[in-house]
């Protein structure tokens, strides 16, 4: 009976460990934890005290997860936002947790992003910053977006694959 119980626990651990092990791997423009991959993260340059938007592709090869949190030491506040048009200007609206189904979700200038507010340091094109995104289940993932120029509409390496 005990052996069967332990075998059941080991099977559960094997099934769920790819999503819930909380360990991240990073390879250039690709960061992964379990079945979740963040590809081509980038952020627009910004001044101290200002705000900016972070973009990335989130790939999920497993069960649905939720992006439930984001933080950055260089920002007083960080949140997942939707980009909306208010009259003639683009604006953002916080959306809370973001469902990540199996497949791919794009955080891009046409829809979703991570907003960093009240920056404690200048973000200069060509540099990298560090943010931490939290998935449930899945854990924390440290991501290093590359800083692009203020008016950028895509990562300068957009279009190549990280298969």
C-alpha positions as CSV (number, residue, x, y, z in Angstrom):
1,X,0.0,0.0,0.0
2,X,2.8,2.5,0.9
3,X,4.7,1.6,-2.3
4,X,1.6,2.2,-4.4
5,X,1.0,5.6,-2.6
6,X,4.7,6.6,-3.2
7,X,4.5,5.6,-6.8
8,X,1.3,7.7,-7.2
9,X,3.1,10.7,-5.6
10,X,6.1,10.2,-7.9
11,X,3.8,10.0,-10.9
12,X,2.1,13.3,-9.9
13,X,5.5,14.9,-9.4
14,X,6.6,13.8,-12.9
15,X,3.4,15.1,-14.5
16,X,3.4,18.5,-12.8
17,X,7.2,19.2,-12.4
18,X,7.7,20.8,-15.9
19,X,5.3,23.6,-14.9
20,X,5.9,23.9,-11.2
21,X,9.6,23.4,-10.6
22,X,10.2,27.2,-10.5
23,X,13.7,26.9,-12.1
24,X,14.5,29.2,-15.0
25,X,16.9,28.6,-17.9
26,X,18.1,31.5,-20.0
27,X,19.7,31.4,-23.4
28,X,20.1,34.9,-25.0
29,X,16.7,36.1,-26.1
30,X,15.0,33.0,-24.6
31,X,14.1,32.3,-21.0
32,X,12.2,29.2,-19.8
33,X,10.7,27.6,-16.8
34,X,9.2,24.2,-17.3
35,X,6.9,24.4,-20.3
36,X,6.8,28.2,-20.3
37,X,9.2,30.1,-22.6
38,X,9.6,33.9,-22.9
39,X,11.1,34.8,-26.3
40,X,12.5,38.2,-27.5
41,X,11.7,40.4,-24.4
42,X,12.2,44.1,-25.1
43,X,11.5,47.4,-23.6
44,X,11.4,51.0,-24.8
45,X,14.1,53.4,-23.6
46,X,12.8,55.9,-20.9
47,X,14.0,58.6,-18.5
48,X,14.3,58.4,-14.8
49,X,10.9,58.9,-13.1
50,X,9.1,58.0,-16.4
51,X,7.3,54.9,-17.4
52,X,7.8,52.4,-20.3
53,X,6.3,49.2,-21.7
54,X,7.8,45.8,-21.9
55,X,6.9,43.4,-24.7
56,X,7.6,39.7,-25.3
57,X,6.2,36.4,-26.7
58,X,5.1,33.9,-24.1
59,X,5.0,30.3,-25.3
60,X,3.3,27.6,-23.3
61,X,3.8,24.0,-24.3
62,X,1.8,22.6,-21.4
63,X,-1.4,23.2,-19.4
64,X,-2.9,26.7,-19.2
65,X,-1.2,29.0,-16.7
66,X,-1.7,32.6,-15.5
67,X,0.7,35.5,-15.5
68,X,-0.2,36.7,-12.0
69,X,2.6,39.2,-11.2
70,X,5.5,41.2,-12.4
71,X,8.2,43.2,-10.6
72,X,11.3,45.1,-11.4
73,X,13.7,46.6,-8.9
74,X,14.1,49.7,-11.2
75,X,10.4,50.5,-11.1
76,X,8.2,51.6,-8.3
77,X,5.2,49.8,-9.9
78,X,4.8,47.1,-12.5
79,X,1.6,45.7,-14.0
80,X,0.2,43.8,-17.0
81,X,-1.8,46.3,-19.1
82,X,-3.9,46.4,-22.2
83,X,-3.1,49.1,-24.7
84,X,-6.2,51.1,-25.7
85,X,-7.1,54.1,-27.8
86,X,-8.6,57.0,-25.8
87,X,-9.9,59.5,-28.3
88,X,-6.8,60.2,-30.3
89,X,-4.1,58.9,-27.9
90,X,-2.9,55.5,-26.8
91,X,-3.4,54.7,-23.2
92,X,-3.0,51.7,-21.0
93,X,-5.4,49.9,-18.6
94,X,-4.4,47.4,-16.0
95,X,-5.9,44.0,-16.6
96,X,-4.7,42.0,-13.6
97,X,-3.8,38.3,-14.1
98,X,-3.4,37.2,-17.7
99,X,-4.5,33.7,-18.9
100,X,-1.8,32.0,-20.9
101,X,-3.4,29.0,-22.8
102,X,-1.4,26.3,-24.5
103,X,0.2,28.0,-27.5
104,X,1.5,31.5,-27.7
105,X,0.5,34.9,-26.2
106,X,2.1,38.0,-27.6
107,X,2.7,41.1,-25.5
108,X,3.2,43.6,-28.3
109,X,2.6,47.3,-29.1
110,X,-0.8,46.5,-30.6
111,X,-2.4,44.9,-27.5
112,X,-0.8,43.8,-24.3
113,X,2.3,44.8,-22.4
114,X,3.9,45.1,-19.0
115,X,4.0,48.7,-17.8
116,X,6.9,49.8,-15.6
117,X,6.2,53.1,-13.8
118,X,8.3,55.6,-11.8
119,X,11.7,54.3,-13.0
120,X,14.6,54.8,-10.7
121,X,17.2,54.7,-13.6
122,X,17.4,55.7,-17.2
123,X,16.8,52.9,-19.7
124,X,19.3,53.4,-22.6
125,X,19.0,51.6,-25.9
126,X,21.3,48.7,-26.2
127,X,21.3,47.8,-22.5
128,X,19.3,45.1,-20.7
129,X,17.1,45.3,-17.6
130,X,15.9,42.6,-15.3
131,X,12.2,41.9,-14.5
132,X,10.6,39.0,-12.7
133,X,7.4,37.5,-14.0
134,X,5.3,35.1,-11.9
135,X,3.2,32.3,-13.3
136,X,0.6,30.1,-11.5
137,X,1.4,27.3,-11.7
138,X,5.0,27.7,-12.7
139,X,6.7,30.0,-10.4
140,X,9.0,33.0,-11.0
141,X,10.9,33.6,-14.2
142,X,13.7,36.2,-14.4
143,X,13.6,37.9,-17.8
144,X,16.2,40.3,-19.3
145,X,14.5,42.6,-21.9
146,X,16.8,44.5,-24.2
147,X,16.2,48.2,-24.3
148,X,15.2,49.5,-27.7
149,X,14.8,53.2,-28.9
150,X,11.8,55.2,-27.6
151,X,9.8,54.8,-30.8
152,X,10.5,51.2,-31.5
153,X,7.6,49.0,-32.6
154,X,9.4,45.6,-32.4
155,X,12.6,44.0,-31.1
156,X,15.5,44.5,-33.4
157,X,15.9,40.7,-33.7
158,X,12.3,40.1,-34.5
159,X,11.6,37.5,-37.2
160,X,14.1,34.9,-36.3
161,X,13.3,31.7,-34.5
162,X,14.5,30.1,-31.2
163,X,13.4,26.5,-31.9
